[in-house]
């Protein structure tokens, strides 16, 4: 069913809303859940679904991202095509990659990679984003898409109305046809949001992109959710929804990143440790019920959490918490150090930063 589906992974954004977490890495490589990186969820979903090829559409710090995908995913049940850099990367070149023209939006990324995305062999194209956290088999979505002879099928999820303005709002009719998609509406009229993955008939998507690209460059926003999908709705294409009831999260800001980590500590966890991709360590993290925290399966030599006031936190492999430190409601990334006598409360700590929900330092003396 999915052998003639090609995935197209959007991974070119700067991740500016992630604050200093993306100072030295691209957003898709931000670590997650003490086990992997953000990009690994979408790639793992493609592998799980039996999709044979994924085209990487990267732009920012793409050498690091390509190296990660080659090391962990390419040839492991999936061929990763590295877009314009594929031949160069596969030739053994390991230096800097040639710079490419800037892109104004996600539709430009598809146009820049059109010869690879629309290469022979794909009946449908699954467009994914590299910064969403979810565990999904796309097989049922493909089956529903083809059974309905849809031109595009988009993932949707029902959320609290007050949060809809952060996403793309979707309105559907009784037949599950998408009638409207509005990106970040000021006054939401629906509680359905676009989960930012969608399945297109390959020939239809290629034709629509060609139509849009023929316009003056300032006449459109070069974006899938602002241009491609609304254009298809307006033109009367068969656009259907595919409801997603399982866990899905968009890691758009530091605050949301920390909050979604805290959800992993609930029982039952929305993403059990055994279900997580494992690209940071060979073994899954473990939930410690005594501290209510997610910890590395094996602590590094010389690391002992006895004497640490640890509660409701996520500790990544490579993080160090010294005896006498306090860590509550925090995420400690690889290389982070919380010294003795210091407290980390409701914060994200990297090897060079601590960001609270307000984006400022949240390390303080432990006795406060």
C-alpha positions, 0 to 999 in steps of 0.5 A: 500500500505504501511502496509507491509513496514518497516522503518529502521532509521539510527541514529547512527552518531556522527555528528562531522561536526556539531561542538559544536552543538553536544557536548552534544546531538546526531545529530538527536536531534539537534533542528530545525525550532523553532518547533522540532528536526532533527529526527522528520522529517523522523519519521513524514514522516513515520507516514504520509505515513502509515508505521506501524513500524520503527526500530531505528538504534542508537548508540551514546547517544541513551538513549536520542534519545530513550526517545525522540521517546518514548515520542513523537512518539511511539504508535502515529500512529507508533510503534517504535522498539528500536532494541537490546534495545527494550525489556529492554526499554519496561520493564521500565528500564530508566537507562544507556543502555548496550554498543554495538560494534562499527559500521564502517558504515550504512551497519553495522547498518543494519546488527546489527539490521537484526533480527528486520529489516527483521522480518516477515511482511515486503515486503519492507524496507525503509531506512531513515536517521535521520538528513534530513529535508523534508516533504514527503509521501512515498506512491507514491514511494512505488507504483512506486517501486512495479509497476516496480518490482524494487529491490531498488528505491532511492530518487534523487534530481536535484541540482546545479552541483557545490554542487554535490560533497557534496553528492552521485552523481547519473547517470540514463539512459532514463528508469530511471534506476540507472547506477552509484552512486558515493559518493562525486565525485571530478568531478561530471558528473551529477546534480542528488544526492541521497537523502539518503532514499531508498526502498529495497525489503526486501529479496534482501537487506538481501541477498546483505548484507549477500554477502557483510558481507562474504567478509574480513572486510577490503574489503569493507567500510560497507556503503549503498551508497559506497557498497550496492547500487554500488554492486547492480548496478554492479550485475544487480539488477533492481535499479530505481530512484524516483525524489523528487521535493519538499524541501529536505535538508541535515544538514551536517554542522553548516553553512548549518544548519544556511543557511537552517534556513534562507530559512524558512524565505522566502515567500512562505516558503519551510516548512510552520510553520503549516507543521512542527512537533511539539515536542518542543512546542504544537503549531507551530511557527509563522512568524512575517512579521515585523521582517522577523523572525520565533518566538515561537507561545507564548513568555515565561512569561517575554520575550518581544521583544520590544526594540530588533533589530531583523531581519531575524532570527529564535528564538526557545522556551526558547531563551532569547533576552534582550532589547537593543540586536541586532539579525540579520540573526541568529538562537537562540536555546533553552536556548540561551541568547543574553544580552543587548548591544550584537549583534548576526549576522549570527550565531547560538547561543546555551545556551553555544555557538555561532558559525558563518559560520566560526565556531567561536564566532559571539557575539559582542557589539551591537554598532559595 
